Amino acid sequence: MADEQEIMCKLESIKEIRNKTLQMEKIKARLKAEFEALESEERHLKEYKQEMDLLLQEKMAHVEELRLIHADINVMENTIKQSENDLNKLLESTRRLHEEYKPLKEHVDALRMTLGLQRLPDLCEEEEKLSLERVCHVTSKSTGTRPSVPSAKPRADLGTPKSPRGNRMNEIQKIVTSCVTCPSTLPVEWQICPDFAELQTQV
């Protein structure tokens, strides 16, 4: 009887060991799965941090790029402003030169008409780029504005000026005619002048 009781106790112990062992195996399997999940999550977290670092680096690169772009824009704006100022100064200088040239040309044309010579061609007739209208047009396209052009003054009459001293003019004409018919009395630089050759053909 005592032996049977001892055997029953041992069987109960074996049963308990078996149940506890099965329970341990289940927990062990769960621990293994948890460790695998933990390692996987650690790898993912490391990848996430690396991606975050890359994104931050890209962000800083874009921030620096934007800063450089803004700096370039500021430099270009200052350059454009300076160029516009220089262009306006050149335009004003061009206008002043035109204003100085116009009365001189009118006076020279009037003197040439008294000698029977043709008037000199206008600047726009000689070369298109010397025209003030063209300069204003180019400036308006460059600056986006329409600069004002000085109103054209009435052209002076280039015909033969009427003078009360008609006899004096006749004497001057006679002197010019004698010089043309006798070119040897004139300086060499006058004789080779195109206008002098034109006077000879008229005489």
C-alpha positions in Angstrom: 0.0 0.0 0.0 2.8 2.4 0.8 4.5 1.5 -2.5 1.4 2.3 -4.5 1.0 5.6 -2.7 4.6 6.4 -3.5 4.1 5.4 -7.1 1.0 7.6 -7.3 3.0 10.5 -5.8 5.7 10.0 -8.4 3.1 9.9 -11.2 1.6 13.1 -10.0 5.0 14.7 -9.9 5.7 13.5 -13.4 2.4 14.8 -14.6 3.1 18.1 -13.0 6.6 18.2 -14.5 5.1 17.4 -17.9 2.5 20.2 -17.6 5.0 22.7 -16.3 7.5 21.7 -19.1 4.8 22.2 -21.7 3.9 25.5 -20.2 7.6 26.4 -20.2 8.0 25.5 -23.9 5.0 27.6 -24.7 6.5 30.6 -22.9 9.9 29.9 -24.4 8.3 29.9 -27.9 6.5 33.2 -27.1 9.8 34.6 -25.8 11.6 33.6 -28.9 8.9 35.2 -31.0 9.0 38.3 -28.9 12.8 38.5 -29.3 12.5 38.2 -33.0 9.9 40.9 -33.1 12.1 43.0 -30.9 15.1 42.6 -33.1 13.0 43.3 -36.2 11.6 46.5 -34.6 15.1 47.6 -33.6 16.2 47.2 -37.2 13.2 49.1 -38.4 13.8 51.8 -35.9 17.4 52.1 -37.0 16.3 52.4 -40.6 13.7 55.0 -39.7 16.4 57.0 -37.9 18.7 56.7 -40.9 15.9 57.9 -43.2 15.2 60.8 -40.9 18.8 61.8 -40.9 18.8 61.7 -44.8 15.6 63.8 -44.8 17.1 66.3 -42.5 20.2 66.5 -44.6 18.1 67.0 -47.7 16.1 69.6 -45.9 19.3 71.5 -44.9 20.6 71.2 -48.5 17.3 72.7 -49.8 17.4 75.4 -47.1 20.9 76.3 -48.2 19.9 76.2 -51.8 17.0 78.5 -51.2 19.3 80.8 -49.3 21.7 80.9 -52.2 18.8 81.5 -54.6 17.5 84.4 -52.5 21.1 85.8 -52.4 21.4 85.5 -56.2 18.0 87.2 -56.6 19.1 90.1 -54.4 22.3 90.4 -56.4 20.4 90.3 -59.7 17.9 92.9 -58.5 20.7 95.2 -57.6 22.5 94.6 -60.9 19.3 95.3 -62.8 18.7 98.5 -60.9 22.3 99.7 -61.5 22.0 98.8 -65.2 18.7 100.7 -65.5 20.4 103.7 -63.8 23.3 103.5 -66.2 20.9 103.2 -69.1 19.0 106.2 -68.1 22.2 108.2 -67.7 23.3 107.1 -71.2 19.9 108.0 -72.6 20.1 111.5 -71.1 23.6 111.9 -72.5 22.4 110.8 -75.9 19.5 113.3 -75.8 21.9 116.1 -74.9 24.2 115.2 -77.7 21.2 115.2 -80.1 20.2 118.6 -78.9 23.7 119.9 -79.4 24.0 118.3 -82.9 20.7 119.5 -84.2 21.3 123.3 -84.2 24.8 122.8 -85.5 23.5 120.8 -88.4 20.8 123.3 -89.2 23.4 126.1 -89.2 25.7 124.1 -91.4 22.9 123.2 -93.8 21.9 126.8 -94.0 25.5 127.8 -94.9 25.7 125.0 -97.4 22.5 126.2 -99.1 24.0 129.7 -99.5 26.8 128.0 -101.5 24.4 125.9 -103.5 25.3 122.7 -101.8 22.9 120.0 -100.7 22.1 119.7 -97.0 23.9 117.0 -95.0 21.8 113.8 -94.4 20.1 113.4 -91.0 21.6 111.0 -88.4 18.8 108.5 -89.0 19.6 108.6 -92.7 23.3 108.1 -92.2 23.0 105.2 -89.7 19.8 103.9 -88.1 21.4 103.2 -84.7 22.1 106.9 -84.3 18.4 107.7 -84.3 17.0 109.0 -81.0 13.7 107.4 -81.7 15.4 104.0 -81.9 17.2 104.6 -78.6 14.0 105.5 -76.9 12.3 102.4 -78.3 15.1 100.1 -77.1 15.1 101.8 -73.7 11.3 101.3 -73.3 11.6 97.6 -74.1 14.5 97.2 -71.7 13.0 99.0 -68.7 9.4 98.2 -69.3 8.5 101.9 -69.4 7.8 104.4 -72.1 10.3 107.2 -71.7 9.1 110.6 -72.9 10.7 111.9 -76.1 11.3 115.6 -76.4 8.9 117.1 -78.8 10.4 117.8 -82.2 11.1 121.4 -82.9 9.9 122.8 -86.2 12.6 122.3 -88.9 14.3 125.5 -89.9 13.8 126.6 -93.4 16.8 125.3 -95.3 16.1 127.4 -98.3 18.2 130.3 -99.4 18.0 132.8 -96.5 16.7 136.1 -97.4 19.0 138.9 -96.3 18.6 142.7 -96.9 22.2 142.7 -97.9 21.6 141.2 -101.3 24.6 142.9 -102.9 26.9 141.4 -100.2 25.6 137.9 -101.0 26.2 138.5 -104.7 29.7 139.5 -104.0 30.3 136.4 -101.9 28.8 134.2 -104.7 31.2 135.8 -107.2 34.2 135.2 -105.0 33.1 131.5 -104.6 32.7 131.2 -108.3 36.1 132.6 -109.1 37.7 130.3 -106.6 35.9 127.3 -108.2 36.9 128.3 -111.7 40.5 128.8 -110.5 41.1 126.1 -108.0 44.8 126.6 -108.0 44.3 129.6 -105.7 42.8 127.4 -103.0 44.5 125.2 -100.4 45.0 121.6 -101.4 42.6 120.3 -98.7 39.8 122.4 -100.2 40.5 121.1 -103.7 40.0 117.5 -102.7 36.9 118.1 -100.7 33.7 116.4 -102.2 31.7 119.6 -101.6 34.2 121.6 -103.6 34.0 119.1 -106.5 30.2 119.5 -106.4 30.5 123.2 -106.6 32.7 122.9 -109.7 30.1 120.8 -111.4 27.4 123.4 -110.6 29.6 126.2 -112.0 
